[in-house]
Amino acid sequence: MPPLLSLLLLTGGVALGALVLRTIAPIDFVRAAAVTAVVVLGVPLVAAFGDRAYGVDGQRRGLSTFIERTAREKCFTDLSRPEVARYVGFIEAHVPAGATYRVAPPGVLQPCIALNLLPRLPVSPSKFDPARDWLIFEGRVTRRYARDPRRLEFSPTAIIIPPTRR
């Protein structure tokens, strides 16, 4: 439809609506036209914005998991250790949510690992209990644990030792 015809139809619709409103309520023509214009133009705009808002919300929900995961794994990239992110996925597959663990040996990766393993909780070395807590090695693995038959191995320098009582 040509723009001029759309403008004429819209103006005619507003005028007709103003006349109808004026017969229903005792207000002057200018106020009736203003109310009609707001209703005529506002209702489709609200519907259009609502549809767009639902679309944007759907995109946000779809991307939120990916964006959150990427943001959390960024610390590994910042420390030039992006391969540890795959190891964290391996840990998540084996260590249940809510479990407690200790990362050994201590190092700069501990905060990144702790952030990425939430809701699993780290324990301090002084409170570590092998019967209750998981032991996660990232880096140098001691000989004792390298030979442990319970170990779950991601690589020779990345192993998980389950608690003795699960």
Chimera marker file (.cmm) of the C-alpha trace (Angstrom):
<marker_set name="trace">
<marker id="1" x="0.000" y="0.000" z="0.000" r="1" g="1" b="0" radius="0.5"/>
<marker id="2" x="1.426" y="3.439" z="-0.907" r="1" g="1" b="0" radius="0.5"/>
<marker id="3" x="2.486" y="5.600" z="2.054" r="1" g="1" b="0" radius="0.5"/>
<marker id="4" x="0.104" y="8.441" z="1.161" r="1" g="1" b="0" radius="0.5"/>
<marker id="5" x="-2.881" y="6.089" z="1.113" r="1" g="1" b="0" radius="0.5"/>
<marker id="6" x="-1.783" y="4.611" z="4.481" r="1" g="1" b="0" radius="0.5"/>
<marker id="7" x="-1.556" y="8.106" z="5.955" r="1" g="1" b="0" radius="0.5"/>
<marker id="8" x="-5.022" y="9.027" z="4.632" r="1" g="1" b="0" radius="0.5"/>
<marker id="9" x="-6.565" y="5.818" z="5.974" r="1" g="1" b="0" radius="0.5"/>
<marker id="10" x="-4.901" y="6.311" z="9.358" r="1" g="1" b="0" radius="0.5"/>
<marker id="11" x="-6.042" y="9.926" z="9.565" r="1" g="1" b="0" radius="0.5"/>
<marker id="12" x="-9.564" y="8.946" z="8.521" r="1" g="1" b="0" radius="0.5"/>
<marker id="13" x="-9.584" y="6.164" z="11.110" r="1" g="1" b="0" radius="0.5"/>
<marker id="14" x="-8.460" y="8.558" z="13.846" r="1" g="1" b="0" radius="0.5"/>
<marker id="15" x="-11.124" y="11.103" z="12.837" r="1" g="1" b="0" radius="0.5"/>
<marker id="16" x="-13.844" y="8.428" z="12.720" r="1" g="1" b="0" radius="0.5"/>
<marker id="17" x="-12.702" y="7.075" z="16.092" r="1" g="1" b="0" radius="0.5"/>
<marker id="18" x="-12.722" y="10.613" z="17.534" r="1" g="1" b="0" radius="0.5"/>
<marker id="19" x="-16.296" y="11.152" z="16.316" r="1" g="1" b="0" radius="0.5"/>
<marker id="20" x="-17.423" y="7.835" z="17.829" r="1" g="1" b="0" radius="0.5"/>
<marker id="21" x="-15.656" y="8.646" z="21.100" r="1" g="1" b="0" radius="0.5"/>
<marker id="22" x="-17.159" y="12.116" z="21.151" r="1" g="1" b="0" radius="0.5"/>
<marker id="23" x="-20.681" y="10.720" z="20.845" r="1" g="1" b="0" radius="0.5"/>
<marker id="24" x="-20.010" y="8.290" z="23.723" r="1" g="1" b="0" radius="0.5"/>
<marker id="25" x="-18.209" y="10.696" z="26.083" r="1" g="1" b="0" radius="0.5"/>
<marker id="26" x="-18.699" y="14.445" z="26.496" r="1" g="1" b="0" radius="0.5"/>
<marker id="27" x="-15.217" y="15.605" z="25.376" r="1" g="1" b="0" radius="0.5"/>
<marker id="28" x="-14.119" y="17.947" z="22.618" r="1" g="1" b="0" radius="0.5"/>
<marker id="29" x="-12.949" y="16.670" z="19.219" r="1" g="1" b="0" radius="0.5"/>
<marker id="30" x="-9.203" y="17.370" z="19.764" r="1" g="1" b="0" radius="0.5"/>
<marker id="31" x="-9.058" y="15.307" z="22.953" r="1" g="1" b="0" radius="0.5"/>
<marker id="32" x="-11.104" y="12.533" z="21.385" r="1" g="1" b="0" radius="0.5"/>
<marker id="33" x="-8.716" y="12.484" z="18.393" r="1" g="1" b="0" radius="0.5"/>
<marker id="34" x="-5.686" y="12.326" z="20.707" r="1" g="1" b="0" radius="0.5"/>
<marker id="35" x="-7.122" y="9.421" z="22.704" r="1" g="1" b="0" radius="0.5"/>
<marker id="36" x="-8.068" y="7.588" z="19.509" r="1" g="1" b="0" radius="0.5"/>
<marker id="37" x="-4.603" y="8.149" z="18.005" r="1" g="1" b="0" radius="0.5"/>
<marker id="38" x="-2.913" y="6.795" z="21.127" r="1" g="1" b="0" radius="0.5"/>
<marker id="39" x="-5.123" y="3.708" z="21.107" r="1" g="1" b="0" radius="0.5"/>
<marker id="40" x="-4.844" y="3.138" z="17.342" r="1" g="1" b="0" radius="0.5"/>
<marker id="41" x="-1.068" y="3.566" z="17.298" r="1" g="1" b="0" radius="0.5"/>
<marker id="42" x="-0.287" y="2.194" z="20.750" r="1" g="1" b="0" radius="0.5"/>
<marker id="43" x="-1.988" y="-1.187" z="20.636" r="1" g="1" b="0" radius="0.5"/>
<marker id="44" x="-0.074" y="-2.479" z="17.584" r="1" g="1" b="0" radius="0.5"/>
<marker id="45" x="3.192" y="-1.077" z="18.972" r="1" g="1" b="0" radius="0.5"/>
<marker id="46" x="2.730" y="-2.862" z="22.289" r="1" g="1" b="0" radius="0.5"/>
<marker id="47" x="1.992" y="-6.104" z="20.467" r="1" g="1" b="0" radius="0.5"/>
<marker id="48" x="5.006" y="-5.664" z="18.169" r="1" g="1" b="0" radius="0.5"/>
<marker id="49" x="7.356" y="-4.868" z="21.064" r="1" g="1" b="0" radius="0.5"/>
<marker id="50" x="5.959" y="-7.793" z="23.027" r="1" g="1" b="0" radius="0.5"/>
<marker id="51" x="6.659" y="-10.194" z="20.155" r="1" g="1" b="0" radius="0.5"/>
<marker id="52" x="10.170" y="-8.807" z="19.766" r="1" g="1" b="0" radius="0.5"/>
<marker id="53" x="10.764" y="-9.007" z="23.515" r="1" g="1" b="0" radius="0.5"/>
<marker id="54" x="9.760" y="-12.673" z="23.511" r="1" g="1" b="0" radius="0.5"/>
<marker id="55" x="12.109" y="-13.278" z="20.586" r="1" g="1" b="0" radius="0.5"/>
<marker id="56" x="15.022" y="-11.524" z="22.312" r="1" g="1" b="0" radius="0.5"/>
<marker id="57" x="14.298" y="-13.380" z="25.545" r="1" g="1" b="0" radius="0.5"/>
<marker id="58" x="14.331" y="-16.690" z="23.664" r="1" g="1" b="0" radius="0.5"/>
<marker id="59" x="17.705" y="-15.829" z="22.156" r="1" g="1" b="0" radius="0.5"/>
<marker id="60" x="19.044" y="-14.783" z="25.549" r="1" g="1" b="0" radius="0.5"/>
<marker id="61" x="17.893" y="-18.026" z="27.146" r="1" g="1" b="0" radius="0.5"/>
<marker id="62" x="19.335" y="-20.063" z="24.289" r="1" g="1" b="0" radius="0.5"/>
<marker id="63" x="22.725" y="-18.380" z="24.501" r="1" g="1" b="0" radius="0.5"/>
<marker id="64" x="22.937" y="-17.949" z="28.271" r="1" g="1" b="0" radius="0.5"/>
<marker id="65" x="24.370" y="-21.401" z="28.967" r="1" g="1" b="0" radius="0.5"/>
<marker id="66" x="26.950" y="-21.058" z="26.202" r="1" g="1" b="0" radius="0.5"/>
<marker id="67" x="27.963" y="-17.524" z="27.212" r="1" g="1" b="0" radius="0.5"/>
<marker id="68" x="28.175" y="-18.380" z="30.908" r="1" g="1" b="0" radius="0.5"/>
<marker id="69" x="30.282" y="-21.472" z="30.229" r="1" g="1" b="0" radius="0.5"/>
<marker id="70" x="32.601" y="-19.522" z="27.892" r="1" g="1" b="0" radius="0.5"/>
<marker id="71" x="33.014" y="-16.757" z="30.465" r="1" g="1" b="0" radius="0.5"/>
<marker id="72" x="33.882" y="-19.227" z="33.216" r="1" g="1" b="0" radius="0.5"/>
<marker id="73" x="36.386" y="-21.077" z="31.019" r="1" g="1" b="0" radius="0.5"/>
<marker id="74" x="38.063" y="-17.809" z="30.013" r="1" g="1" b="0" radius="0.5"/>
<marker id="75" x="40.321" y="-17.930" z="33.067" r="1" g="1" b="0" radius="0.5"/>
<marker id="76" x="41.978" y="-21.071" z="31.663" r="1" g="1" b="0" radius="0.5"/>
<marker id="77" x="42.620" y="-19.262" z="28.383" r="1" g="1" b="0" radius="0.5"/>
<marker id="78" x="43.942" y="-16.228" z="30.243" r="1" g="1" b="0" radius="0.5"/>
<marker id="79" x="46.405" y="-18.507" z="32.058" r="1" g="1" b="0" radius="0.5"/>
<marker id="80" x="47.424" y="-20.102" z="28.712" r="1" g="1" b="0" radius="0.5"/>
<marker id="81" x="45.935" y="-23.447" z="29.762" r="1" g="1" b="0" radius="0.5"/>
<marker id="82" x="42.775" y="-23.890" z="27.622" r="1" g="1" b="0" radius="0.5"/>
<marker id="83" x="43.158" y="-27.701" z="27.691" r="1" g="1" b="0" radius="0.5"/>
<marker id="84" x="42.225" y="-27.708" z="31.392" r="1" g="1" b="0" radius="0.5"/>
<marker id="85" x="38.649" y="-26.802" z="30.402" r="1" g="1" b="0" radius="0.5"/>
<marker id="86" x="38.288" y="-30.284" z="28.844" r="1" g="1" b="0" radius="0.5"/>
<marker id="87" x="39.672" y="-31.810" z="32.038" r="1" g="1" b="0" radius="0.5"/>
<marker id="88" x="37.049" y="-29.916" z="34.052" r="1" g="1" b="0" radius="0.5"/>
<marker id="89" x="34.377" y="-31.468" z="31.819" r="1" g="1" b="0" radius="0.5"/>
<marker id="90" x="35.849" y="-34.886" z="32.635" r="1" g="1" b="0" radius="0.5"/>
<marker id="91" x="35.752" y="-34.051" z="36.356" r="1" g="1" b="0" radius="0.5"/>
<marker id="92" x="32.121" y="-32.884" z="36.119" r="1" g="1" b="0" radius="0.5"/>
<marker id="93" x="31.193" y="-36.185" z="34.482" r="1" g="1" b="0" radius="0.5"/>
<marker id="94" x="32.641" y="-38.195" z="37.380" r="1" g="1" b="0" radius="0.5"/>
<marker id="95" x="32.376" y="-36.057" z="40.524" r="1" g="1" b="0" radius="0.5"/>
<marker id="96" x="28.740" y="-35.603" z="41.612" r="1" g="1" b="0" radius="0.5"/>
<marker id="97" x="27.276" y="-32.160" z="42.242" r="1" g="1" b="0" radius="0.5"/>
<marker id="98" x="27.584" y="-31.189" z="45.888" r="1" g="1" b="0" radius="0.5"/>
<marker id="99" x="30.691" y="-33.313" z="46.435" r="1" g="1" b="0" radius="0.5"/>
<marker id="100" x="33.767" y="-31.920" z="48.157" r="1" g="1" b="0" radius="0.5"/>
<marker id="101" x="37.258" y="-32.095" z="46.688" r="1" g="1" b="0" radius="0.5"/>
<marker id="102" x="40.845" y="-30.951" z="47.027" r="1" g="1" b="0" radius="0.5"/>
<marker id="103" x="43.035" y="-29.856" z="44.107" r="1" g="1" b="0" radius="0.5"/>
<marker id="104" x="46.672" y="-30.935" z="44.262" r="1" g="1" b="0" radius="0.5"/>
<marker id="105" x="49.283" y="-29.650" z="43.882" r="1" g="1" b="0" radius="0.5"/>
<marker id="106" x="48.419" y="-26.066" z="44.876" r="1" g="1" b="0" radius="0.5"/>
<marker id="107" x="48.760" y="-23.597" z="42.037" r="1" g="1" b="0" radius="0.5"/>
<marker id="108" x="47.341" y="-20.698" z="40.069" r="1" g="1" b="0" radius="0.5"/>
<marker id="109" x="44.679" y="-22.889" z="38.445" r="1" g="1" b="0" radius="0.5"/>
<marker id="110" x="42.882" y="-23.645" z="41.725" r="1" g="1" b="0" radius="0.5"/>
<marker id="111" x="40.523" y="-20.618" z="41.604" r="1" g="1" b="0" radius="0.5"/>
<marker id="112" x="39.595" y="-21.344" z="37.973" r="1" g="1" b="0" radius="0.5"/>
<marker id="113" x="38.961" y="-25.001" z="38.710" r="1" g="1" b="0" radius="0.5"/>
<marker id="114" x="36.885" y="-24.108" z="41.786" r="1" g="1" b="0" radius="0.5"/>
<marker id="115" x="34.797" y="-21.618" z="39.785" r="1" g="1" b="0" radius="0.5"/>
<marker id="116" x="34.145" y="-24.108" z="37.000" r="1" g="1" b="0" radius="0.5"/>
<marker id="117" x="33.309" y="-27.009" z="39.317" r="1" g="1" b="0" radius="0.5"/>
<marker id="118" x="30.510" y="-25.262" z="41.231" r="1" g="1" b="0" radius="0.5"/>
<marker id="119" x="28.284" y="-26.600" z="42.893" r="1" g="1" b="0" radius="0.5"/>
<marker id="120" x="31.091" y="-28.955" z="43.979" r="1" g="1" b="0" radius="0.5"/>
<marker id="121" x="33.009" y="-27.392" z="46.872" r="1" g="1" b="0" radius="0.5"/>
<marker id="122" x="36.767" y="-27.308" z="47.529" r="1" g="1" b="0" radius="0.5"/>
<marker id="123" x="38.197" y="-28.217" z="50.925" r="1" g="1" b="0" radius="0.5"/>
<marker id="124" x="41.436" y="-26.963" z="52.414" r="1" g="1" b="0" radius="0.5"/>
<marker id="125" x="44.362" y="-29.395" z="52.724" r="1" g="1" b="0" radius="0.5"/>
<marker id="126" x="44.007" y="-29.330" z="56.516" r="1" g="1" b="0" radius="0.5"/>
<marker id="127" x="40.349" y="-30.448" z="56.324" r="1" g="1" b="0" radius="0.5"/>
<marker id="128" x="40.814" y="-33.010" z="53.549" r="1" g="1" b="0" radius="0.5"/>
<marker id="129" x="39.376" y="-36.427" z="54.414" r="1" g="1" b="0" radius="0.5"/>
<marker id="130" x="40.200" y="-39.206" z="51.890" r="1" g="1" b="0" radius="0.5"/>
<marker id="131" x="37.161" y="-41.163" z="53.031" r="1" g="1" b="0" radius="0.5"/>
<marker id="132" x="34.809" y="-38.293" z="52.139" r="1" g="1" b="0" radius="0.5"/>
<marker id="133" x="36.551" y="-35.980" z="49.657" r="1" g="1" b="0" radius="0.5"/>
<marker id="134" x="37.667" y="-36.373" z="46.058" r="1" g="1" b="0" radius="0.5"/>
<marker id="135" x="41.298" y="-35.682" z="45.211" r="1" g="1" b="0" radius="0.5"/>
<marker id="136" x="41.895" y="-33.906" z="41.906" r="1" g="1" b="0" radius="0.5"/>
<marker id="137" x="45.390" y="-33.775" z="40.466" r="1" g="1" b="0" radius="0.5"/>
<marker id="138" x="46.284" y="-31.163" z="37.870" r="1" g="1" b="0" radius="0.5"/>
<marker id="139" x="49.984" y="-31.214" z="37.163" r="1" g="1" b="0" radius="0.5"/>
<marker id="140" x="52.476" y="-33.322" z="39.095" r="1" g="1" b="0" radius="0.5"/>
<marker id="141" x="50.898" y="-36.551" z="40.401" r="1" g="1" b="0" radius="0.5"/>
<marker id="142" x="52.571" y="-38.210" z="43.363" r="1" g="1" b="0" radius="0.5"/>
<marker id="143" x="53.758" y="-41.810" z="42.895" r="1" g="1" b="0" radius="0.5"/>
<marker id="144" x="51.340" y="-43.089" z="45.522" r="1" g="1" b="0" radius="0.5"/>
<marker id="145" x="48.289" y="-41.788" z="43.648" r="1" g="1" b="0" radius="0.5"/>
<marker id="146" x="49.642" y="-42.494" z="40.166" r="1" g="1" b="0" radius="0.5"/>
<marker id="147" x="49.431" y="-46.211" z="41.041" r="1" g="1" b="0" radius="0.5"/>
<marker id="148" x="46.128" y="-46.052" z="42.943" r="1" g="1" b="0" radius="0.5"/>
<marker id="149" x="43.731" y="-48.620" z="41.401" r="1" g="1" b="0" radius="0.5"/>
<marker id="150" x="40.733" y="-46.322" z="42.058" r="1" g="1" b="0" radius="0.5"/>
<marker id="151" x="42.162" y="-43.477" z="39.957" r="1" g="1" b="0" radius="0.5"/>
<marker id="152" x="40.228" y="-42.063" z="37.008" r="1" g="1" b="0" radius="0.5"/>
<marker id="153" x="42.755" y="-40.888" z="34.461" r="1" g="1" b="0" radius="0.5"/>
<marker id="154" x="42.217" y="-38.053" z="32.012" r="1" g="1" b="0" radius="0.5"/>
<marker id="155" x="45.928" y="-37.853" z="31.190" r="1" g="1" b="0" radius="0.5"/>
<marker id="156" x="49.122" y="-38.859" z="33.018" r="1" g="1" b="0" radius="0.5"/>
<marker id="157" x="49.176" y="-35.473" z="34.770" r="1" g="1" b="0" radius="0.5"/>
<marker id="158" x="45.425" y="-35.172" z="35.312" r="1" g="1" b="0" radius="0.5"/>
<marker id="159" x="43.763" y="-37.805" z="37.474" r="1" g="1" b="0" radius="0.5"/>
<marker id="160" x="40.893" y="-38.006" z="39.946" r="1" g="1" b="0" radius="0.5"/>
<marker id="161" x="40.954" y="-40.152" z="43.083" r="1" g="1" b="0" radius="0.5"/>
<marker id="162" x="37.466" y="-40.946" z="44.428" r="1" g="1" b="0" radius="0.5"/>
<marker id="163" x="36.843" y="-40.994" z="48.179" r="1" g="1" b="0" radius="0.5"/>
<marker id="164" x="37.289" y="-44.362" z="49.877" r="1" g="1" b="0" radius="0.5"/>
<marker id="165" x="33.649" y="-44.202" z="51.060" r="1" g="1" b="0" radius="0.5"/>
<marker id="166" x="31.203" y="-42.916" z="48.453" r="1" g="1" b="0" radius="0.5"/>
<link id1="1" id2="2" r="1" g="1" b="0" radius="0.2"/>
<link id1="2" id2="3" r="1" g="1" b="0" radius="0.2"/>
<link id1="3" id2="4" r="1" g="1" b="0" radius="0.2"/>
<link id1="4" id2="5" r="1" g="1" b="0" radius="0.2"/>
<link id1="5" id2="6" r="1" g="1" b="0" radius="0.2"/>
<link id1="6" id2="7" r="1" g="1" b="0" radius="0.2"/>
<link id1="7" id2="8" r="1" g="1" b="0" radius="0.2"/>
<link id1="8" id2="9" r="1" g="1" b="0" radius="0.2"/>
<link id1="9" id2="10" r="1" g="1" b="0" radius="0.2"/>
<link id1="10" id2="11" r="1" g="1" b="0" radius="0.2"/>
<link id1="11" id2="12" r="1" g="1" b="0" radius="0.2"/>
<link id1="12" id2="13" r="1" g="1" b="0" radius="0.2"/>
<link id1="13" id2="14" r="1" g="1" b="0" radius="0.2"/>
<link id1="14" id2="15" r="1" g="1" b="0" radius="0.2"/>
<link id1="15" id2="16" r="1" g="1" b="0" radius="0.2"/>
<link id1="16" id2="17" r="1" g="1" b="0" radius="0.2"/>
<link id1="17" id2="18" r="1" g="1" b="0" radius="0.2"/>
<link id1="18" id2="19" r="1" g="1" b="0" radius="0.2"/>
<link id1="19" id2="20" r="1" g="1" b="0" radius="0.2"/>
<link id1="20" id2="21" r="1" g="1" b="0" radius="0.2"/>
<link id1="21" id2="22" r="1" g="1" b="0" radius="0.2"/>
<link id1="22" id2="23" r="1" g="1" b="0" radius="0.2"/>
<link id1="23" id2="24" r="1" g="1" b="0" radius="0.2"/>
<link id1="24" id2="25" r="1" g="1" b="0" radius="0.2"/>
<link id1="25" id2="26" r="1" g="1" b="0" radius="0.2"/>
<link id1="26" id2="27" r="1" g="1" b="0" radius="0.2"/>
<link id1="27" id2="28" r="1" g="1" b="0" radius="0.2"/>
<link id1="28" id2="29" r="1" g="1" b="0" radius="0.2"/>
<link id1="29" id2="30" r="1" g="1" b="0" radius="0.2"/>
<link id1="30" id2="31" r="1" g="1" b="0" radius="0.2"/>
<link id1="31" id2="32" r="1" g="1" b="0" radius="0.2"/>
<link id1="32" id2="33" r="1" g="1" b="0" radius="0.2"/>
<link id1="33" id2="34" r="1" g="1" b="0" radius="0.2"/>
<link id1="34" id2="35" r="1" g="1" b="0" radius="0.2"/>
<link id1="35" id2="36" r="1" g="1" b="0" radius="0.2"/>
<link id1="36" id2="37" r="1" g="1" b="0" radius="0.2"/>
<link id1="37" id2="38" r="1" g="1" b="0" radius="0.2"/>
<link id1="38" id2="39" r="1" g="1" b="0" radius="0.2"/>
<link id1="39" id2="40" r="1" g="1" b="0" radius="0.2"/>
<link id1="40" id2="41" r="1" g="1" b="0" radius="0.2"/>
<link id1="41" id2="42" r="1" g="1" b="0" radius="0.2"/>
<link id1="42" id2="43" r="1" g="1" b="0" radius="0.2"/>
<link id1="43" id2="44" r="1" g="1" b="0" radius="0.2"/>
<link id1="44" id2="45" r="1" g="1" b="0" radius="0.2"/>
<link id1="45" id2="46" r="1" g="1" b="0" radius="0.2"/>
<link id1="46" id2="47" r="1" g="1" b="0" radius="0.2"/>
<link id1="47" id2="48" r="1" g="1" b="0" radius="0.2"/>
<link id1="48" id2="49" r="1" g="1" b="0" radius="0.2"/>
<link id1="49" id2="50" r="1" g="1" b="0" radius="0.2"/>
<link id1="50" id2="51" r="1" g="1" b="0" radius="0.2"/>
<link id1="51" id2="52" r="1" g="1" b="0" radius="0.2"/>
<link id1="52" id2="53" r="1" g="1" b="0" radius="0.2"/>
<link id1="53" id2="54" r="1" g="1" b="0" radius="0.2"/>
<link id1="54" id2="55" r="1" g="1" b="0" radius="0.2"/>
<link id1="55" id2="56" r="1" g="1" b="0" radius="0.2"/>
<link id1="56" id2="57" r="1" g="1" b="0" radius="0.2"/>
<link id1="57" id2="58" r="1" g="1" b="0" radius="0.2"/>
<link id1="58" id2="59" r="1" g="1" b="0" radius="0.2"/>
<link id1="59" id2="60" r="1" g="1" b="0" radius="0.2"/>
<link id1="60" id2="61" r="1" g="1" b="0" radius="0.2"/>
<link id1="61" id2="62" r="1" g="1" b="0" radius="0.2"/>
<link id1="62" id2="63" r="1" g="1" b="0" radius="0.2"/>
<link id1="63" id2="64" r="1" g="1" b="0" radius="0.2"/>
<link id1="64" id2="65" r="1" g="1" b="0" radius="0.2"/>
<link id1="65" id2="66" r="1" g="1" b="0" radius="0.2"/>
<link id1="66" id2="67" r="1" g="1" b="0" radius="0.2"/>
<link id1="67" id2="68" r="1" g="1" b="0" radius="0.2"/>
<link id1="68" id2="69" r="1" g="1" b="0" radius="0.2"/>
<link id1="69" id2="70" r="1" g="1" b="0" radius="0.2"/>
<link id1="70" id2="71" r="1" g="1" b="0" radius="0.2"/>
<link id1="71" id2="72" r="1" g="1" b="0" radius="0.2"/>
<link id1="72" id2="73" r="1" g="1" b="0" radius="0.2"/>
<link id1="73" id2="74" r="1" g="1" b="0" radius="0.2"/>
<link id1="74" id2="75" r="1" g="1" b="0" radius="0.2"/>
<link id1="75" id2="76" r="1" g="1" b="0" radius="0.2"/>
<link id1="76" id2="77" r="1" g="1" b="0" radius="0.2"/>
<link id1="77" id2="78" r="1" g="1" b="0" radius="0.2"/>
<link id1="78" id2="79" r="1" g="1" b="0" radius="0.2"/>
<link id1="79" id2="80" r="1" g="1" b="0" radius="0.2"/>
<link id1="80" id2="81" r="1" g="1" b="0" radius="0.2"/>
<link id1="81" id2="82" r="1" g="1" b="0" radius="0.2"/>
<link id1="82" id2="83" r="1" g="1" b="0" radius="0.2"/>
<link id1="83" id2="84" r="1" g="1" b="0" radius="0.2"/>
<link id1="84" id2="85" r="1" g="1" b="0" radius="0.2"/>
<link id1="85" id2="86" r="1" g="1" b="0" radius="0.2"/>
<link id1="86" id2="87" r="1" g="1" b="0" radius="0.2"/>
<link id1="87" id2="88" r="1" g="1" b="0" radius="0.2"/>
<link id1="88" id2="89" r="1" g="1" b="0" radius="0.2"/>
<link id1="89" id2="90" r="1" g="1" b="0" radius="0.2"/>
<link id1="90" id2="91" r="1" g="1" b="0" radius="0.2"/>
<link id1="91" id2="92" r="1" g="1" b="0" radius="0.2"/>
<link id1="92" id2="93" r="1" g="1" b="0" radius="0.2"/>
<link id1="93" id2="94" r="1" g="1" b="0" radius="0.2"/>
<link id1="94" id2="95" r="1" g="1" b="0" radius="0.2"/>
<link id1="95" id2="96" r="1" g="1" b="0" radius="0.2"/>
<link id1="96" id2="97" r="1" g="1" b="0" radius="0.2"/>
<link id1="97" id2="98" r="1" g="1" b="0" radius="0.2"/>
<link id1="98" id2="99" r="1" g="1" b="0" radius="0.2"/>
<link id1="99" id2="100" r="1" g="1" b="0" radius="0.2"/>
<link id1="100" id2="101" r="1" g="1" b="0" radius="0.2"/>
<link id1="101" id2="102" r="1" g="1" b="0" radius="0.2"/>
<link id1="102" id2="103" r="1" g="1" b="0" radius="0.2"/>
<link id1="103" id2="104" r="1" g="1" b="0" radius="0.2"/>
<link id1="104" id2="105" r="1" g="1" b="0" radius="0.2"/>
<link id1="105" id2="106" r="1" g="1" b="0" radius="0.2"/>
<link id1="106" id2="107" r="1" g="1" b="0" radius="0.2"/>
<link id1="107" id2="108" r="1" g="1" b="0" radius="0.2"/>
<link id1="108" id2="109" r="1" g="1" b="0" radius="0.2"/>
<link id1="109" id2="110" r="1" g="1" b="0" radius="0.2"/>
<link id1="110" id2="111" r="1" g="1" b="0" radius="0.2"/>
<link id1="111" id2="112" r="1" g="1" b="0" radius="0.2"/>
<link id1="112" id2="113" r="1" g="1" b="0" radius="0.2"/>
<link id1="113" id2="114" r="1" g="1" b="0" radius="0.2"/>
<link id1="114" id2="115" r="1" g="1" b="0" radius="0.2"/>
<link id1="115" id2="116" r="1" g="1" b="0" radius="0.2"/>
<link id1="116" id2="117" r="1" g="1" b="0" radius="0.2"/>
<link id1="117" id2="118" r="1" g="1" b="0" radius="0.2"/>
<link id1="118" id2="119" r="1" g="1" b="0" radius="0.2"/>
<link id1="119" id2="120" r="1" g="1" b="0" radius="0.2"/>
<link id1="120" id2="121" r="1" g="1" b="0" radius="0.2"/>
<link id1="121" id2="122" r="1" g="1" b="0" radius="0.2"/>
<link id1="122" id2="123" r="1" g="1" b="0" radius="0.2"/>
<link id1="123" id2="124" r="1" g="1" b="0" radius="0.2"/>
<link id1="124" id2="125" r="1" g="1" b="0" radius="0.2"/>
<link id1="125" id2="126" r="1" g="1" b="0" radius="0.2"/>
<link id1="126" id2="127" r="1" g="1" b="0" radius="0.2"/>
<link id1="127" id2="128" r="1" g="1" b="0" radius="0.2"/>
<link id1="128" id2="129" r="1" g="1" b="0" radius="0.2"/>
<link id1="129" id2="130" r="1" g="1" b="0" radius="0.2"/>
<link id1="130" id2="131" r="1" g="1" b="0" radius="0.2"/>
<link id1="131" id2="132" r="1" g="1" b="0" radius="0.2"/>
<link id1="132" id2="133" r="1" g="1" b="0" radius="0.2"/>
<link id1="133" id2="134" r="1" g="1" b="0" radius="0.2"/>
<link id1="134" id2="135" r="1" g="1" b="0" radius="0.2"/>
<link id1="135" id2="136" r="1" g="1" b="0" radius="0.2"/>
<link id1="136" id2="137" r="1" g="1" b="0" radius="0.2"/>
<link id1="137" id2="138" r="1" g="1" b="0" radius="0.2"/>
<link id1="138" id2="139" r="1" g="1" b="0" radius="0.2"/>
<link id1="139" id2="140" r="1" g="1" b="0" radius="0.2"/>
<link id1="140" id2="141" r="1" g="1" b="0" radius="0.2"/>
<link id1="141" id2="142" r="1" g="1" b="0" radius="0.2"/>
<link id1="142" id2="143" r="1" g="1" b="0" radius="0.2"/>
<link id1="143" id2="144" r="1" g="1" b="0" radius="0.2"/>
<link id1="144" id2="145" r="1" g="1" b="0" radius="0.2"/>
<link id1="145" id2="146" r="1" g="1" b="0" radius="0.2"/>
<link id1="146" id2="147" r="1" g="1" b="0" radius="0.2"/>
<link id1="147" id2="148" r="1" g="1" b="0" radius="0.2"/>
<link id1="148" id2="149" r="1" g="1" b="0" radius="0.2"/>
<link id1="149" id2="150" r="1" g="1" b="0" radius="0.2"/>
<link id1="150" id2="151" r="1" g="1" b="0" radius="0.2"/>
<link id1="151" id2="152" r="1" g="1" b="0" radius="0.2"/>
<link id1="152" id2="153" r="1" g="1" b="0" radius="0.2"/>
<link id1="153" id2="154" r="1" g="1" b="0" radius="0.2"/>
<link id1="154" id2="155" r="1" g="1" b="0" radius="0.2"/>
<link id1="155" id2="156" r="1" g="1" b="0" radius="0.2"/>
<link id1="156" id2="157" r="1" g="1" b="0" radius="0.2"/>
<link id1="157" id2="158" r="1" g="1" b="0" radius="0.2"/>
<link id1="158" id2="159" r="1" g="1" b="0" radius="0.2"/>
<link id1="159" id2="160" r="1" g="1" b="0" radius="0.2"/>
<link id1="160" id2="161" r="1" g="1" b="0" radius="0.2"/>
<link id1="161" id2="162" r="1" g="1" b="0" radius="0.2"/>
<link id1="162" id2="163" r="1" g="1" b="0" radius="0.2"/>
<link id1="163" id2="164" r="1" g="1" b="0" radius="0.2"/>
<link id1="164" id2="165" r="1" g="1" b="0" radius="0.2"/>
<link id1="165" id2="166" r="1" g="1" b="0" radius="0.2"/>
</marker_set>
